[in-house]
């Protein structure tokens, strides 16, 4: 249960940072911001695994957090390119 709460909290923080970086993306509701951050974390994680495969037992690394932000920005820009309004 704590893992899910942590995912939502970190997703919300990642979503807030991505919204602050991308101009015009600051009108989202809080739950959409958290969802954006969670989806962005998955996208960023996939990109990170393509570039640098993880080893077993690897601890938390700040690059993972940064890639989550990059992934969230990609999700925002992809949504704009597909004309999806959130």
Buried (B, 14 or more C-beta within 10 A) or exposed (E): EEEEEEBBEBBBBBBBBBBEEBEEBEEBEEEEBBBBBBBBBBBBBEBBEEEEEEEEEEEEEEEBBBBBBBBBBBBBEEBBEEEEEB
